[in-house]
């Protein structure tokens, strides 16, 4: 009987059952995920490398060697202070990733908690939380950084707090909308009928089912945090000298655009690579983690 049900060896390829693909099997076939992961790993590897090695000290100023062209000693040349460009890019990646990780963590911690509470409680609790999110939207990262800098002074902490606060309402709205869709599902209604409370349902059923959406959004928010950090550093509100930053490098290069335009190209390209990599990675994760969008690759 089992021999009759099995697929013949000489059956056409189209009739043979396809083996199930694992997550990584599908991921390696997804061009956006592979390219985005490679670019993101390049940025992370640069930041980690700067912890143990840079060609030159990114803090060492050598006016006698300023604006040197690319050479064997300085692969991308030097800036107007004689600092090695490669060393500044590596150390700048470290600052950018540090600010991005902490800011996104702040946004996720508060945004997800507020969104889950709004979805579980409804009524006045939901209304207050959502109106608070609307109010926070009126203060973008740059404006928040200006207000914080007026009180506590500019710096990396100021940019982290400003970017983190700006990300809270976005993640609150996303969490609340996604959780509301899960609360209307049959298995949640069955859990409520069995006597489970709102907190237990949120932890056991709602949060696991929206986790993939939050992971995808976190990569996108990370890219936005990198852009915001570069903008704040460019305006002098973020990372302060002598700590290297891609935005600070752009600020220093603006007075040398006609004399050495490549000084602005290098940090600009680094920011573009980081943002592009995270956006492509997020797009790939969306396709791979969402069963409605997952495609055979």
C-alpha positions as CSV (number, residue, x, y, z in Angstrom):
1,X,0.0,0.0,0.0
2,X,2.8,2.4,0.9
3,X,4.5,1.6,-2.4
4,X,1.4,2.7,-4.4
5,X,1.2,6.0,-2.5
6,X,4.9,6.9,-3.0
7,X,6.0,9.1,-5.9
8,X,7.6,7.1,-8.7
9,X,11.3,7.6,-9.2
10,X,10.8,8.4,-12.9
11,X,8.0,10.9,-12.3
12,X,8.3,14.4,-13.8
13,X,10.1,16.9,-11.7
14,X,7.0,19.1,-11.6
15,X,5.1,16.3,-9.9
16,X,7.7,15.6,-7.2
17,X,7.0,17.2,-3.8
18,X,9.4,20.1,-3.1
19,X,11.3,19.8,0.2
20,X,10.4,22.5,2.7
21,X,12.8,25.4,2.9
22,X,14.2,26.6,6.2
23,X,14.3,30.3,7.1
24,X,18.0,30.6,6.2
25,X,17.4,28.7,3.0
26,X,14.9,31.2,1.9
27,X,16.9,34.1,3.3
28,X,20.0,33.3,1.2
29,X,17.8,33.4,-1.9
30,X,16.4,36.8,-1.0
31,X,18.5,39.4,-2.8
32,X,17.4,42.3,-0.6
33,X,18.1,40.4,2.6
34,X,21.5,39.3,1.4
35,X,22.6,42.7,0.1
36,X,21.2,44.5,3.1
37,X,22.8,42.0,5.6
38,X,26.2,42.4,3.8
39,X,26.1,46.2,4.0
40,X,25.0,46.2,7.6
41,X,27.6,43.7,8.6
42,X,30.2,45.9,6.9
43,X,29.2,48.8,9.0
44,X,29.1,46.7,12.2
45,X,32.5,45.1,11.4
46,X,34.0,48.6,10.9
47,X,32.7,49.7,14.3
48,X,34.1,46.6,16.0
49,X,37.4,46.9,14.2
50,X,37.8,50.5,15.5
51,X,37.7,49.2,19.1
52,X,41.0,47.3,18.6
53,X,42.7,48.9,15.6
54,X,42.8,51.9,13.4
55,X,45.5,52.9,10.9
56,X,46.2,56.1,12.8
57,X,44.8,57.6,16.0
58,X,41.5,59.4,15.1
59,X,42.2,61.9,17.8
60,X,45.7,62.9,16.7
61,X,46.0,66.3,15.0
62,X,48.9,66.8,12.6
63,X,48.6,70.2,10.8
64,X,51.7,69.6,8.8
65,X,50.0,66.6,7.1
66,X,46.6,68.3,6.5
67,X,44.8,67.7,3.2
68,X,47.1,64.9,2.0
69,X,45.9,63.0,-1.0
70,X,45.4,59.2,-0.8
71,X,48.7,57.3,-0.3
72,X,50.1,54.2,1.1
73,X,50.3,55.8,4.5
74,X,46.9,57.4,4.4
75,X,44.6,55.3,2.2
76,X,41.9,58.0,1.8
77,X,44.1,61.0,2.6
78,X,43.8,63.4,5.6
79,X,41.4,66.1,6.6
80,X,42.0,69.8,7.3
81,X,43.4,68.9,10.7
82,X,45.8,66.2,9.4
83,X,43.7,63.3,10.8
84,X,43.5,60.1,8.8
85,X,40.2,59.7,7.0
86,X,40.0,55.9,7.3
87,X,40.5,56.1,11.0
88,X,37.8,58.8,11.4
89,X,35.4,56.7,9.3
90,X,36.0,53.6,11.5
91,X,35.7,55.4,14.8
92,X,32.7,57.4,13.4
93,X,30.9,54.1,12.7
94,X,31.3,53.2,16.4
95,X,29.7,56.4,17.5
96,X,26.9,56.1,15.0
97,X,26.0,52.5,15.9
98,X,26.2,53.2,19.7
99,X,23.7,56.2,19.4
100,X,21.4,54.2,17.1
101,X,21.3,51.1,19.3
102,X,20.5,53.0,22.5
103,X,18.0,55.3,20.8
104,X,16.1,52.5,19.2
105,X,16.2,50.5,22.5
106,X,14.6,53.5,24.2
107,X,11.9,53.8,21.5
108,X,11.2,50.1,21.6
109,X,11.1,49.9,25.4
110,X,8.6,52.7,25.8
111,X,6.8,52.4,22.5
112,X,6.0,48.7,22.7
113,X,4.9,48.9,26.3
114,X,2.6,51.9,25.7
115,X,1.2,50.3,22.5
116,X,0.4,47.0,24.2
117,X,-1.2,48.8,27.2
118,X,-3.4,50.9,24.9
119,X,-4.5,47.8,23.0
120,X,-5.2,45.7,26.1
121,X,-7.0,48.4,28.1
122,X,-8.8,50.4,25.5
123,X,-11.2,53.2,26.6
124,X,-9.7,56.2,28.3
125,X,-6.3,54.5,28.8
126,X,-5.9,54.1,25.0
127,X,-7.2,57.6,24.3
128,X,-4.6,59.2,26.7
129,X,-1.7,57.1,25.3
130,X,-2.6,57.9,21.7
131,X,-3.1,61.6,22.4
132,X,0.3,61.6,24.2
133,X,1.8,60.1,21.0
134,X,0.2,62.8,18.9
135,X,1.7,65.4,21.2
136,X,5.2,63.9,21.0
137,X,5.0,64.0,17.2
138,X,5.1,67.8,17.5
139,X,8.7,67.6,18.7
140,X,11.0,66.1,16.0
141,X,14.5,64.9,17.0
142,X,16.2,68.2,15.9
143,X,13.8,70.3,17.9
144,X,14.0,68.1,20.9
145,X,17.8,68.2,20.7
146,X,17.8,72.0,20.6
147,X,15.7,72.2,23.7
148,X,17.8,69.6,25.5
149,X,21.0,71.3,24.4
150,X,19.7,74.6,25.9
151,X,19.3,72.9,29.2
152,X,22.0,70.2,29.5
153,X,24.3,71.2,26.6
154,X,25.0,69.4,23.3
155,X,26.5,65.9,23.3
156,X,26.0,62.3,22.5
157,X,23.6,61.8,25.4
158,X,21.5,64.7,24.1
159,X,21.2,63.2,20.7
160,X,20.4,59.7,22.1
161,X,17.5,61.1,24.3
162,X,16.2,63.3,21.5
163,X,16.2,60.5,18.9
164,X,14.8,58.0,21.4
165,X,11.9,60.3,22.3
166,X,11.1,60.9,18.6
167,X,10.9,57.1,18.0
168,X,8.4,56.4,20.8
169,X,5.2,57.6,19.1
170,X,5.9,55.7,15.9
171,X,6.5,52.4,17.7
172,X,3.5,53.1,20.0
173,X,1.2,53.5,17.0
174,X,2.6,50.5,15.2
175,X,2.4,48.2,18.3
176,X,-1.2,49.3,19.1
177,X,-2.4,48.8,15.5
178,X,-0.8,45.4,15.2
179,X,-2.0,44.3,18.6
180,X,-5.6,45.3,17.9
181,X,-5.6,43.0,14.9
182,X,-4.4,40.1,17.1
183,X,-7.0,40.8,19.8
184,X,-9.7,40.2,17.3
185,X,-8.4,36.8,16.3
186,X,-10.3,33.6,17.3
187,X,-7.5,32.1,19.5
188,X,-7.4,35.3,21.6
189,X,-11.2,35.1,22.1
190,X,-10.8,31.5,23.1
191,X,-8.1,32.5,25.6
192,X,-10.3,35.1,27.1
193,X,-13.2,32.6,27.3
194,X,-10.9,30.2,29.2
195,X,-10.4,32.9,31.9
196,X,-7.0,34.3,31.0
197,X,-6.4,38.0,32.0
198,X,-5.4,40.8,29.7
199,X,-1.8,40.8,30.9
200,X,-1.3,37.1,30.3
201,X,-2.9,37.2,26.9
202,X,-0.7,40.1,25.9
203,X,2.5,38.2,26.9
204,X,1.5,34.7,25.7
205,X,-0.4,35.5,22.5
206,X,-0.3,39.1,21.4
207,X,3.4,40.0,21.7
208,X,4.7,36.8,20.1
209,X,2.4,37.3,17.1
210,X,3.6,40.9,16.5
211,X,7.2,40.3,17.2
212,X,8.2,39.9,13.5
213,X,6.6,43.3,12.7
214,X,8.5,44.9,15.5
215,X,11.8,43.4,14.4
216,X,11.3,44.7,10.8
217,X,10.3,48.2,12.1
218,X,13.3,48.2,14.4
219,X,15.7,47.9,11.5
220,X,13.9,50.8,9.7
221,X,14.0,52.9,12.9
222,X,17.7,52.1,13.2
223,X,18.3,53.6,9.7
224,X,16.3,56.7,10.7
225,X,18.4,57.0,13.9
226,X,21.6,57.0,11.9
227,X,20.3,59.8,9.7
228,X,19.1,61.8,12.8
229,X,22.5,61.3,14.6
230,X,24.4,62.5,11.5
231,X,22.1,65.5,11.2
232,X,22.4,66.5,14.9
233,X,26.2,66.1,14.8
234,X,26.3,68.2,11.6
235,X,24.4,70.9,13.4
236,X,26.8,70.7,16.4
237,X,24.1,69.3,18.8
238,X,25.2,65.6,18.8
239,X,28.6,64.0,19.2
240,X,31.1,66.6,20.2
241,X,34.9,66.8,19.3
242,X,37.3,65.1,19.6
243,X,35.0,62.1,19.3
244,X,34.7,61.3,15.6
245,X,31.3,61.2,14.0
246,X,30.1,61.0,10.3
247,X,27.9,64.1,10.8
248,X,30.8,66.0,12.4
249,X,33.0,65.0,9.4
250,X,30.5,66.5,7.1
251,X,30.4,69.7,9.2
252,X,34.2,70.0,9.0
253,X,34.3,69.3,5.3
254,X,31.8,72.0,4.3
255,X,34.5,74.7,4.4
256,X,36.7,72.6,2.2
257,X,34.3,71.7,-0.6
258,X,36.2,73.5,-3.3
259,X,39.7,72.6,-2.0
260,X,39.0,69.0,-1.2
261,X,35.5,67.8,-2.1
262,X,36.2,64.2,-1.2
263,X,36.2,65.1,2.5
264,X,32.4,65.3,2.2
265,X,32.0,62.3,-0.1
266,X,33.5,59.8,2.3
267,X,31.3,60.3,5.3
268,X,28.3,60.9,3.0
269,X,28.9,57.5,1.4
270,X,29.3,55.8,4.8
271,X,25.9,57.2,5.9
272,X,24.3,56.2,2.6
273,X,25.7,52.6,2.9
274,X,24.5,52.2,6.5
275,X,21.0,53.5,5.7
276,X,20.7,51.6,2.5
277,X,21.8,48.4,4.1
278,X,19.4,48.6,7.0
279,X,16.5,49.5,4.7
280,X,17.2,46.5,2.4
281,X,17.6,44.3,5.5
282,X,14.2,45.5,6.8
283,X,12.6,44.9,3.4
284,X,14.0,41.4,3.3
285,X,13.0,40.6,6.9
286,X,9.4,41.8,6.1
287,X,9.2,39.3,3.2
288,X,10.7,36.4,5.2
289,X,8.9,36.9,8.5
290,X,5.4,37.8,7.3
291,X,3.8,34.6,5.9
292,X,1.5,36.7,3.7
293,X,4.4,38.3,2.0
294,X,6.9,35.3,2.0
295,X,7.7,34.2,-1.5
296,X,9.7,31.3,-2.9
297,X,13.1,32.6,-3.8
